[in-house]
Amino acid sequence: MDKLNLEDALNFGELSGRSGEYSALSLAYIGDCVYEMYVRSYLLGKGNRRVNDLHRMATQYVRAKAQAEFYHKIEDILTENEKAVFHRGRNTKSHPPKNADVIEYKIATGVEALIGYLYIEGNSDRISELMSYLFV
């Protein structure tokens, strides 16, 4: 069995440069995690708080509506390739939760696919650049 240690995983490890091998939903799967790590890191950087407060604050950034708003902040600065990845994620067949707006959910999936794509490609500088628009 191949072993993937945490350092490799956080530094893209065996995923690096292989984004074309993954479905849009797989990109969104890893992108969701990366997106949430940026949000949690940002919130912790603002000061130590109770975990329940941090969770409540984080949900304001990671819910579908907030991700859709984030997309509208960055859509004009995306490259053609990034737009294509976003559209691939947005247009994939998925099942939104009952309480989510379908359009916002699809946009959020596109955002997560984009972040996942950038992560797998090892483009952490671009992720950081885009994520900086979330917190303004």
C-alpha positions in Angstrom: 0.0 0.0 0.0 1.3 3.4 -0.9 1.8 5.8 2.0 1.0 9.5 1.6 2.2 11.5 4.6 0.7 14.7 5.7 3.5 16.8 4.4 3.1 15.3 0.9 -0.6 15.8 1.1 -0.3 19.5 2.1 2.3 20.1 -0.6 0.2 18.5 -3.3 2.2 15.2 -3.1 1.1 12.6 -5.6 -1.8 14.8 -6.9 0.5 17.5 -8.4 -0.2 18.4 -12.0 -2.8 15.6 -12.5 -6.0 17.7 -12.4 -7.1 16.4 -15.8 -7.5 13.0 -14.4 -10.3 14.0 -12.0 -13.9 14.7 -12.5 -15.4 18.1 -11.8 -16.9 16.7 -8.6 -13.6 15.3 -7.5 -12.0 18.7 -8.0 -14.8 20.3 -6.0 -14.4 17.7 -3.3 -10.7 18.7 -2.6 -11.5 22.3 -3.4 -14.1 22.4 -0.7 -11.5 21.3 1.8 -8.8 23.8 0.6 -11.4 26.6 0.6 -12.4 25.8 4.2 -8.8 25.7 5.3 -8.3 29.2 4.0 -11.4 30.4 5.8 -10.5 28.7 9.1 -6.9 29.9 8.9 -8.1 33.5 8.3 -10.5 33.3 11.2 -7.9 31.9 13.6 -5.5 34.7 12.5 -8.1 37.2 13.7 -7.7 36.0 17.3 -8.5 33.1 19.5 -12.2 32.5 20.0 -14.5 29.7 21.2 -14.8 26.9 18.7 -18.6 27.4 18.4 -18.0 31.0 17.5 -15.4 30.1 14.9 -17.7 27.6 13.4 -20.6 30.1 13.2 -18.3 32.6 11.6 -16.9 30.1 9.2 -20.3 29.1 7.9 -20.8 32.7 6.8 -18.0 32.2 4.3 -18.4 28.5 3.3 -22.1 28.3 2.6 -23.3 28.2 -1.1 -24.6 31.8 -1.0 -21.3 33.1 0.2 -19.3 31.1 -2.4 -21.6 32.5 -5.1 -21.0 36.0 -3.9 -17.2 35.2 -3.8 -17.4 34.1 -7.4 -19.0 37.4 -8.5 -16.0 39.2 -6.9 -13.4 37.2 -8.9 -15.1 36.3 -12.1 -13.6 39.2 -14.0 -10.0 38.3 -13.1 -10.2 34.6 -13.9 -8.1 33.3 -16.8 -9.9 31.5 -19.7 -8.6 28.2 -18.4 -9.9 29.0 -14.9 -13.3 30.0 -16.3 -13.4 26.7 -18.2 -12.7 24.7 -15.0 -15.3 26.8 -13.1 -17.9 26.1 -15.8 -17.1 22.4 -15.8 -17.8 22.3 -12.0 -20.9 24.5 -12.2 -22.4 22.5 -15.0 -21.8 19.0 -13.5 -24.8 17.0 -12.3 -25.1 17.2 -8.5 -27.7 17.1 -5.9 -28.1 20.3 -3.8 -29.3 20.1 -0.3 -33.0 20.9 0.2 -32.3 24.2 1.9 -29.9 25.5 -0.8 -30.8 27.6 -3.8 -30.0 25.5 -6.9 -28.2 28.3 -8.8 -26.1 29.3 -5.8 -25.2 25.7 -5.2 -24.1 25.2 -8.8 -21.9 28.3 -8.6 -20.5 27.1 -5.3 -19.6 23.8 -6.9 -17.9 25.6 -9.7 -15.9 27.7 -7.2 -14.8 24.6 -5.3 -13.8 22.8 -8.6 -11.7 25.9 -9.5 -10.0 25.9 -6.1 -9.5 22.1 -6.3 -8.0 22.5 -9.8 -5.6 25.2 -8.6 -4.6 23.1 -5.6 -3.9 20.0 -7.6 -1.9 22.0 -10.1 0.2 23.3 -7.2 -0.8 26.9 -7.8 -1.1 28.0 -4.2 -0.1 31.6 -5.0 -3.1 31.9 -7.3 -5.4 30.4 -4.7 -4.2 32.9 -2.1 -4.7 35.7 -4.6 -8.3 34.7 -5.3 -9.1 34.0 -1.7 -8.0 37.4 -0.7 -11.1 38.7 -2.4 -13.3 36.7 0.0 -12.3 38.7 3.0 -12.8 42.2 1.6 
